[in-house]
Amino acid sequence: RHISGVKCMSALGAPTRSRTATRLKRTVLVMGCVFHEVETTDRTQGTYGFGKLCSNEVAAVLWGQRSSVLEYKEGASAAAEAFFDLGDLAELLRTEDLPLQSIGGTASSWGTSAVSPQPEWRRGSILDYFGRNATLTLSGVEARVPGLASWSRSFSQAFGLACEVKLYITPPGSQALSLHNDPQDIFAIQVKGEKDWKVWDLLGLQLPHGSGLDPTVAPFDKGSVTFQGNTSLHVLPNPSVDARLGPGDLLYIPRGSLHVASTAGHLQSSSVHLSVGALSQRVSYGIAAYHIASELEVTEAIKAAGWDVKLFRRTLLRLVEEKDEGAASGVVYRLAGSGGWPGPRGVTRAAREAETQAQESHKEVGRNLEELLERVLRESPHRLKGNVSGTLPPPLRLSDSALRGAARVFARHIEKFEQDLAYVAALPRARRRHSLELPAGLHVAYVAWGLDGFGAGEVAVRFSWCSSRSERAQSGAKARWPAAMLPMLQVVAASTFRRVPLEELSQSKDDIPKLLFALELERLPLEPPIQLLAADSPELPFGHRDPNCGAAQEL
């Protein structure tokens, strides 16, 4: 399939229909996808990161085994902003009833140094960023932002995998999660600011006795960590990756690898990063096994186990849907091959290597399906007790016909993911917000208490109109905010102009708190409201205001 500059084949090598044509400059054949450098200005053709993701190094050496910083160079920031920038972030956070969550809070000034139980996730708001110094996070961002929807469709076509994108907005001096790991491969894309990362790969990891950590490799090929009180990170060996990511940098973390990230220490600005989780094909495997239960070799094995197809399928669905993945089935549901599905064949050395790896991917999928089917059959009384002779039946082996049926299931899984994102990917790109526009006659009064040099305290704010006292008391809006918002509030309250550029809200170069503060102002129930405007908004005919509600002069 040709989409977003990536040509690939679907699961088990089944070719998919062509979508769009692009003018090619150069083609590099790799395992899992063929990456094309294209000459185009169409934003839907953005291929940030694919030059490295579609490399033999990632497919053969890194995937599922070793963490690595893949993009770490000047110019990467502009490439990342091609599909997600501050304009997209502002438009995303303006969404009504957005299911934001907040987690974590202030970290030690000397940086991440300890392992402790994970903090509690809670329903979040922008105020948590300022008041609790917490990280704001949002899942499923690929289904809300056009550029990310397009990039995620390209990713799924290149690797035969659906993905989920999670947004993290972390204030300076903060840490969201303690040392942890994830059940899927992660690609961390730094969008704004900087963040320190430490990663320990499970492959070859040796922990000293009494470290307080007990990493285990579960049946689903993921690690789990048991915490016994607080443990210093100093007991761990040197990390596999110890890096400070800047805008545009891309970090790959294999599933199961232990990692921790923070903006503590010497970092003075907020961090915005995207966590792209390459979702396992667990559900696809279950659906594929459900359908190929009608294949001859499978139906014979079901009958030999004393079951019918209906009972087999019912047991299969129960096992696949179990919460405890490892304990439920004991099957290693790997990702769709070792980094993707095979691309077109060729005569180069790289092509021969890709074909060999593709064959191994097919074998791996076949083994996974056979193992899953065997696990379901073990639930039957005949399989548990054995046959009359006391021996178990021979292992189930799938035919090429059955595997082709499985290929169609995987292909439909990816097509469904792509179709779900197609509408969002076609939406126009959000414009970057540049300034606040205050309504004419707005008056801002506030009182603060409990202030200290570390951002503690609160501020009570009243937004009203320059009119009679009675009218002023009956209209407007009130708010109680963390004192960290006070300096920006003072700028707005004292402004003699109705338009206040976001960059003038503070002297800091950190754009994130300015944007979040502006979004909170925009949410106030005022009529007319405070507006967050794009840079190309028309000029106001009367742009001055009297912040003290004296003799107003509209110049």
QUIMOPE-V424601 format. One record per residue. PHI is phi as a letter, one per 30 degrees, with the letter a starting at -180 (none if undefined). D_LAST is the distance of its C-alpha to the last C-alpha in whole Angstrom. Layout:
BEGIN
PHI:D_LAST
PHI:D_LAST
END
This chain:
BEGIN
none:60
c:57
a:54
h:51
i:53
b:56
c:59
a:62
c:64
d:64
e:67
h:70
i:69
d:69
d:67
c:64
d:62
d:60
c:56
b:55
c:56
b:54
d:55
c:57
c:57
a:59
b:61
c:62
d:65
b:64
d:66
j:64
a:62
c:61
c:58
c:56
d:54
c:52
c:50
a:47
c:43
d:44
d:42
d:45
c:47
e:46
b:49
e:48
i:51
d:54
e:55
c:56
d:57
c:59
c:61
d:65
d:64
d:62
d:65
c:68
c:67
c:64
e:64
i:65
b:66
b:64
d:60
a:58
d:55
d:55
c:51
a:51
a:49
d:46
j:44
d:45
d:42
d:40
d:43
d:43
d:39
d:40
b:41
a:39
b:36
d:33
d:31
d:35
d:35
d:31
d:32
d:36
d:34
d:32
d:35
d:36
h:39
d:40
d:43
d:42
b:45
b:44
a:47
i:48
l:46
d:46
c:49
d:51
d:49
c:52
j:52
d:54
b:57
b:59
c:60
b:59
e:59
d:56
d:53
d:52
d:50
b:48
d:45
c:42
b:38
e:36
d:36
d:39
d:38
d:36
d:39
c:42
h:41
c:43
d:43
c:42
b:44
b:44
c:47
i:47
d:44
d:46
c:45
b:42
c:40
e:41
d:42
d:44
d:46
d:47
d:48
d:50
d:52
d:53
d:54
d:56
d:57
d:58
c:60
i:61
b:59
d:56
b:54
b:51
c:48
c:47
c:44
b:43
c:40
c:42
d:40
d:41
i:44
b:45
b:48
d:48
c:52
d:55
e:58
a:59
b:60
b:59
d:61
b:60
d:59
b:55
c:53
c:50
c:47
d:45
c:41
b:39
i:40
b:43
a:46
c:50
b:53
b:56
b:59
c:62
d:64
d:67
d:69
i:72
d:70
c:72
c:71
d:73
d:75
i:74
d:70
i:69
c:68
b:70
d:69
b:71
c:71
d:71
e:72
d:69
h:69
b:66
c:66
b:66
b:65
c:67
c:65
b:67
i:65
d:63
b:64
d:63
d:62
d:64
d:67
d:66
d:67
e:64
d:62
d:62
b:59
b:57
b:53
c:50
d:48
c:45
e:42
j:44
d:48
b:50
c:53
c:56
b:58
d:61
e:62
j:63
d:62
d:61
a:57
a:55
b:51
a:48
c:45
d:47
i:48
c:46
d:44
c:40
b:38
d:38
b:41
b:40
b:44
c:45
c:49
c:51
c:54
d:57
d:58
d:62
c:64
e:66
d:65
d:66
d:69
d:70
d:69
d:71
d:74
e:73
d:74
d:77
d:79
d:80
d:82
e:85
d:86
d:83
d:85
d:88
d:87
d:85
d:89
d:91
d:89
i:90
c:86
c:85
d:81
d:80
d:81
d:80
d:76
d:76
d:77
e:74
d:71
d:72
d:72
d:69
d:67
e:68
d:66
d:68
e:68
d:71
d:73
d:73
b:74
i:75
c:74
d:72
d:69
d:68
d:65
d:65
i:68
d:67
j:64
k:64
c:66
d:68
d:66
e:68
d:71
a:72
c:74
d:73
d:74
d:70
d:71
d:74
d:73
d:70
d:73
d:75
d:72
d:71
d:75
d:75
d:72
d:74
d:76
d:74
d:73
d:76
d:77
d:74
d:75
d:79
d:78
d:76
d:79
d:81
d:79
d:79
d:83
d:84
d:82
d:85
e:89
d:91
d:89
d:89
c:92
i:93
d:96
e:100
d:101
i:98
c:96
d:92
d:92
d:91
e:87
d:85
b:84
c:82
d:82
d:80
d:80
d:78
d:76
d:75
d:74
d:72
e:70
d:69
d:67
d:66
d:64
d:63
e:61
d:59
d:58
d:57
d:55
d:54
d:53
d:51
c:49
d:49
d:46
d:43
d:44
d:43
d:40
d:37
d:36
d:33
d:29
d:28
d:26
c:23
a:20
c:19
c:16
d:16
d:15
d:12
i:14
d:16
c:18
b:21
b:24
a:27
b:30
b:33
a:36
i:39
d:38
b:40
d:40
c:41
j:38
d:40
j:38
b:36
b:32
c:31
b:28
b:26
c:23
b:22
c:19
d:17
b:19
d:22
d:25
d:27
d:25
d:24
d:27
c:28
b:26
j:25
a:27
b:29
a:31
b:33
b:33
d:35
d:34
d:34
d:30
e:29
e:27
d:25
d:24
d:23
d:21
d:19
d:19
c:18
d:15
c:11
c:11
d:12
c:14
b:17
e:19
e:23
d:24
d:22
d:23
a:26
d:28
d:31
d:32
d:33
d:31
d:33
d:32
d:28
d:29
d:31
d:28
d:25
d:28
d:29
d:25
d:25
d:28
d:27
d:28
c:24
b:23
d:20
d:22
d:20
c:21
c:22
c:21
d:23
d:22
c:22
d:19
d:17
d:13
d:11
d:8
b:6
c:7
c:6
b:9
c:11
d:15
c:16
h:15
d:15
d:12
d:9
b:6
d:4
c:0
END
